[in-house]
Amino acid sequence: MVALTLALTACGTGVTVEDPDLTLYGAKAIAQEGETEVIAAIPEHIVRSVDQRPTGSLLSCTGERNYQWAGGTTVHVAPDTDLEAVIDDVAHAYSEQPEWEVTRETATDGAPLVTLYRVTTGGYLVSGEEDRSTIEIYSFSPCFHLPDDMTPHGSY
């Protein structure tokens, strides 16, 4: 999980604000809707439950007070699910959409991993966890400018 968190943070480096009207809560909504879309690429019959975290944190983007909202969802899957195949299916579903950049990898712990990125919706790391009972979806939104009256250190 630490490796995924570091990878997620690295994704925000050098990213700039594309939509000057995007707010923190709009960015959060985009990221969480994207998590839900990723879940839709997972076969329904293997999904036992979904736990979308209600809050996340902010990652820096290029420029003063520019941030991305970062959050996540845990998908609990049926025992003996072939997570390699599921992650491959997610990667394939997104690779057929030209606006998405898709990178299929293996995490340092051997877990299957796919990175999905699109400028307008941010990015997602989708990984089968070591215990093979969950799929983690880590999200980060497009960049937005945080107003001066909000702290970047809060949980939103």
N, C-alpha and C positions, 0 to 999 in steps of 0.2 A: 504494500500500500504506500509506503514511503516513496518508492520509485515512481509510482503513478502520480503522487502529489508533486514530486519534483518535475516530472514531465509536464504536468498540467501548468505549473508555474512558468516553466520555460516557454510554453506556448504563448504566453502573454507578452513576452519581451519583444519590443519593437512594433507592437501593434498600436495603431492610432485610431482615433474616433472617426468613424465613417458617417454617422448620423448625428449632427449636433443637437437634434431634438430628443434623442433617446435619453430616458431617465433611468435611474437605478432600478426602479420597480418594473419599468418596461423591459430592461435588460434581463432582469430575473425571470420575468414571464417568458421571454424568448428562450432562455436556457432551459427552463423547466418544461416548456412545450416540446422542445427538442428532445429532452429525455423521454418524454412520452412517445414521441415518434420513433425513437430507437427501440423502445419496448415493443412497439407494433411490428418490428422486424424479427422479433423472437417468436417462435411458434407458440401459440396460445396453450396448447396441450401440455407444455412442460412448465409453464409459469404457475407457481403455487401461491405466491403473494408478492406484492410490490410495496416497498417502503421508500417513498420520496421524501428526502429531508426537507423540512419546511424553511430552513434558513441556510445561509451560506456565508462566505466571506468575500472580501474584495482583493483582487490582484492588480498590481500596477500595470498600466499601459504607458506608451510613450506620451509625454506631455504632462504638465503640472495638473494634478487632481483628476487625471484620467484613469479609469479603472474598468475591470471586468468583474461581473458577479460570478462566483464559482460555487457550485453545489454538487449534489449527487443523488443517486437513487440506487437502492439495492433490490435486485430481482432474485427472489428465492425460487429455485427450480427443482424439478422432480429428481429423485435419486437416480444415479447412473446416467444422467444426461451427458451426452458427448459435447462438452463445452467447446472443443476445437471446432466441431461442425457448426455449432450455433454461432460462434464468432465469425467463422468463414461466411455463413449465410448473411450476417449483418454487413460484413465488408462487401459482399457481392451486391446486396440490395442498394447500398449507397454508391458503389463504384459505377453502377449503371446510370447514375444521375450526374451529368457533366459538371454541375456547379459544385460538387463535393470533391475535396481532396481526401483520398483514402489511403492509409498506410497500415498494412497488416504486419504484426510483429509477434514476438514471444517475449514476455516479461522475464526479468532476471530469475524469478522463481520458477520459470517454466510455464506459467499460465499464458493462455492465448490472449492476445491484445490487438485491438484495432483502434486507430485514431481517425476521427472524422472531423473535417474542418470545412467551413463555408463562411466567407466574410460577413454575410448578412445575419447569420445565426450563431456565430462563434464555433466552438468545437466540443468534441466529446471523446472521452477515452472509454472504451468498452472492454472490460476484462473479465475473464472467468477466473474466479479466485482459487487459491491453492486447495481448499477443502472440497472443491468441485460441487458445492451446493448453492452457490450464488454467482450472479453476474453483477459486477459493479459498473455503473455508468457515472463517470465524473464529467461535469459540464463546466464550460466557461462561456460567458455571453460575449456579444460584441462590446467594444469599448464605449464608454460614456463618460461625460464630465460630471464629477460629483460636486454638488453645490457646496459653497463655503460653510453653510450651517449644518452640514452632515459630517460625521467622522468616518474615516475609512477603516477604523478599527472596530466598528460595531459588527453585529451579526444581523444580517438582513434576510 
